[in-house]
């Protein structure tokens, strides 16, 4: 029993994956991998919610697990945070096996749920003190840490406010503070910006950035607002329980191309036929087609005239992670063809 | 483990004390029984020459407060929709079965707080005069509260259908209460009901409290079982219930749906 598990762990730690995903010298510079998952899978009856994913997240890394609702993000987080048992495969988090050492894993991680984990009836400070007690933090240490975090998140004035009276953005910030109170080595954030308005969303990302800067905590975040993940060091795209692409956001975007050309038209098929020889196969949505443009010096002058009445609008813009994801879902962009 | 355990219990007690209306209604319920059913039955029974029915009802009502207080407190555990604290608890660095144990202890204490208040009220109203064995009363309340809390905890981890208050009232609390000897002596029941009452752990709690409050020879309204049998019945049931609940709560089939529900119920 112990030997195969040991071998699996060894295999997972040693299998570093393709060179662009993981630079070994950096991976081991600060103690190696914070999260390592191999063949991680979860079935619900016949549904394969998570289907054999591999993850290697370096210590200190900011990692984004991206995908639409239902792609398996939360189930993956649950397996990594010991709230669900993998159907097969496994993972180590902060050096501990999620199956065999769940309590040790939980001691070293923080998880911020989509929904608030605060007691609405208790004040911000009471909530954080309660959380500190759950982690067996000595009272003095917890108090100092709470002061520090309330400062970091600009929440000092809300110290004695019941959690139920906080705005959505503030409550989420307290939730994040709660998640890092015990100085976890890995912080899991499951859709941290869900339900927040743009201002609070930006504020939350700034808090997370500050936290990473000051505490050097490894962060694994899931989000379906893909553009928000541009700040991540590494991202992996999930679709139907499988990882369909991964890499550094800027690298993925660069690999994707220089521009996205969106052509709005009542006849998307005609547009595709017209351009595919020159621009490659387009990606059709309801009433538009987008093309990947590789050349940095591309110009749309002339294209519009060429197509005259068949074009309603034409739009050239820089790609973002949404484009990368859409193209990956539709077969990738390694070559021109699908 | 003491620090987290105490933090959970402290929070629960703080909450109980802050909820004044719940405490008041917990007191009103038994007093209403005492002053309506108690007085009514006593008037009827006096015609037949039977003894003081209200004095008979007192231990049953003390047990009733524990049934409502402790059992509902532990029942609300798993599907406590108002508070996100369960999210904190399932991520805390101890075995998940401790959550069940902590909830069981705090529910026991919630029941005891309410029972103690009722004891004071009943004392002031003169229902606990003479013939009371204080140590036995304390032991009886503690043991009964532990048992009621354990029933609640067992139900909470066993089924999701019972998170509705009306369902719990009809299918758990009322049958358990009516078939316990709280309202009438078990020994005068027809055999099949007597059998049901004797497998109902709550019966032993009520009986133990009868031993504590109804003293002296009282052939008609006296206790039905011996003190030893009562304690043994309560202890055995409670130990099994807490153990089963703790084991069940650590199982994937209970924990994983709960974790998914806590993460927004979509299960993805």
Interface residues (C-beta under 8 A of the other chain):
Chain A: X44 X49 X69 X70 X71 X72 X73 X74 X75 X78 X81 X83 X84 X85 X103 X104 X106 X107 X109 X110 X111 X113 X114 X115 X116 X117 X118 X119 X120 X121 X122 X130 X131 X133 X134 X135 X136 X178 X190
Chain B: X3 X4 X6 X7 X8 X11 X15 X18 X82 X83 X84 X85 X87 X88 X89 X90 X91 X92 X93 X94 X95 X252 X255 X256 X259 X260 X262 X263 X264 X266 X267 X268
